[in-house]
């Protein structure tokens, strides 16, 4: 299932993920999502899959509410 988040929200959480991991390449290895997919999510060119969003949530240690 694909999710559409508020404009700019996905970019913000990915930016936090990049900062925590160090860079996009390290994040790719940490959570198992390809770099091209992470880049598309960051530029908001693609909707995010629910399971990929859960991986990012676990990595950051946050819970995203349904209204976001």
C-alpha positions, 0 to 999 in steps of 0.5 A: 500500500502506498501512502501520501504524506503532507507536502514536505513531511517526507522530505523532513523525515528523510533529511533526519534519516540522512543526518542520523546515518551520515549520508544516503549510502550509509542509510541505504545499507542500514535500512535496506532501501535502494538509494534511488528509491530514497532519493525519489522519496526525498524529492517527493517524486514517488509515494512511499510504501507502508513497509518502507515508512515503517523501516524509516520509523524504526531507524529514527525511533519515531511513530508517524501519526495517520493524519501526517 
